[in-house]
Amino acid sequence: MKKVEVHGRRRLLDDFFRIDEVTLSHQLCDGSMSRPLRRLVLERGDAVAALLFRPADQQVILVRQFRYPTCGRGDGWLLEVVAGIPDPEEEPAAAARREIMEETGYQVDELERIAVFYTTPGGSSAHIHLFYAQVSEVQRLALGGGCRAEDEDIEVVELGLEEVWGMLDEGRIEDAKTLIALMWLRSRRDH
């Protein structure tokens, strides 16, 4: 394992997001150490996401919600898999089940792990635990729509597989975790 020396760390923002300024040196490919480097890190922590699929009618259940940072390149509304942040001490699978209920109204027991990955490791610690769940209509116990206390306004969107594959092929899915989940589902169904 290559060596990293942290010379200093300072918190620049401590809010919903945390931003740290770090000065560090790291071992280079030739074995020597780099000069001291300044890096800004968006300390995001873990997140969970889940792709829902209803086999009975071959429907993918996604959510659409407003994401302000995307407004510069679109209207701000993204189609995504269910996602959220675990509460302190909450296991990723438990957080995924909670988010599924809040956002879509489905109660899910069985989750299959798709992957765990960093979203933008060049500047953020965001680490996503991505799951898959098959659901049925009897598991839909509520309307979903998000957590009002968190000012969420979430639309539940059900799409057939052919429509989802078309959206993938046309580049109309722009969220990375959703792309990963849908490509995983398509590769799994192609076997």
N, C-alpha and C positions, 0 to 999 in steps of 0.2 A: 504494500500500500504506500502511495506517495505521501510525503510529509506536507503539512500545512501549519504555518505559524500565524496566529492571530495576534497582532500588535496592539489593537485597540478596537473597541466597539462603543458606539454611542447611539442611543435611541432618539430618532428625530421626530417620530410621530407615534403616539400610543393611543389608538382609537379602535374602531372596528377592524382596521388594518393597522399593523405596526411596521414602521420602516426603520431599519437600522443602517447606520453607516459603519462599515467595517474596514479596517486597514489590515492587510494580510500579505504574507509571502507564501508561495507554494512551490513545491519541487517541480522543476522543468523536466522535459523528456530526457535531457542529457544528464540528469542527476543534480545539477546545480539548483540554487534557489532563485526565484524571481526577485526583482526589486519590490519594495513595498507597494502594494496596489490598493486603491480605494474602490470599494464596492458598496452599492446601495442594495439592500435586501428587503423585499416585501415579505415580512414574516406572516404567512397566511395560515400555516398549520395544515391539519388534515381536513379533508372534505369527503363526502360520500356521494355516490350517484347510482342510479338504478334504471335499467331498461326493463320495461314491462311489456309482456307479450301475452295476448289472449288467444290460445290455440283454437278454441271452438269456432271463431269466425276470422281467424288469421289477422288480428288487429294488433298493431303496435300502439302502445299508449305513451304519448309524449305530453309535454306541457309547453305552453307559450307564455312568456312573461317579459316584462320590460327590463332591459339592461342598458342603463344610461351610457356606459362607455362605448357602446356600439352605435350610438346615434350619429356619429361623424361619418359613418359609411352606410347608413340605412336608417330605418325608422325606429330602431331601438328594441323591437320585439323579436325575440329569438325562440325558435323551436328547439327544445332540449329534452334530454332525459331528466327524470326527477333528480334533484340534487340538494345538498344542504351541508351544514356544519355540525359535527357531533358536539353534544354538550360535554362539559368537563367530565372525565371519567366514563363517558359512554362509549361502548364498543362500536366499531364501524357498522357491523351488521344491524345492531339495535338502532343506530341512528338512521340507517337506510330504511328500515321498517317504519320508523316514526315519520320520516320525510315522505315516504310513499303514501301513508295515511293522510298526512296534512295536505299534500299537493293533489292527490288523485282520489282519495277516499277508499282505496283498496287496503284491506288487511292482508298482509303477506307473512307467511311463516317460513317458507323455504326460499333461500337465496343461494344463487350460484355465483362464485367469484369469477369475474371476467379478467380483471387486471388491477394492479396498483401502480400508479405512475405519477411522475412530476408533470405539471402543466407547462411551466416556463422556467426551467431550472437555471437559466442565465440571470434571473433577477428575482425569483420568488421561491419560497419554500413550499408552496402549495403542492400537496400530495393527495391524490384522489384514489379512493377505494371504490372501484366500479363493480356493480353487481348486476345480475339478471334474475328476473322472477317471472314465472308463468302465473297468470291470474285467470279467474273465471268471474262471471257476473255475480255469483253468490258471495264473492269476497268483497264486493263493492258495498261498503257499509255507510258511506257518506258521499257528499258531492265533491269533496276536495276543494281546490281553489286557494290553498295556502293558509298561512297563519295570519289572521287579521292583526294580532298584537305586533307582528313584524312588518306590517303594512304590505303584505304580499297580496297580489291580485293575479292569480294564475288561472289560465284557461287550460282545461284538459282537452287534448286533441287525440282522436283515434283515427289511425290511418291503416289502410290495407297494405300488404307487403309490396305489391306492384307499384303503388304510389310512392312508398318510402324508397324503394330501389330507384325509381325515376328521379326523385329529389336528390338522392346521393349522386347519381350519374350526371345530373345537371348542375351540381355544385350548389344546391339550395340549402344544404345543411352546413351551417358555418361554425357550430360549436364543437370544439375538439373532443370533449368527452362523449358527445352524442355521435360524432363520426366514428370514434373507436368502437362504441357499443353497437352501432348499426352495421359496421363492416364485420364485426365479430359475428353478429347474428346471421348476416348473409353468408359468410364463409361456412358457418356451421350448418346452414340449411342446404348449401350446395354439395355437401358430402353425401 
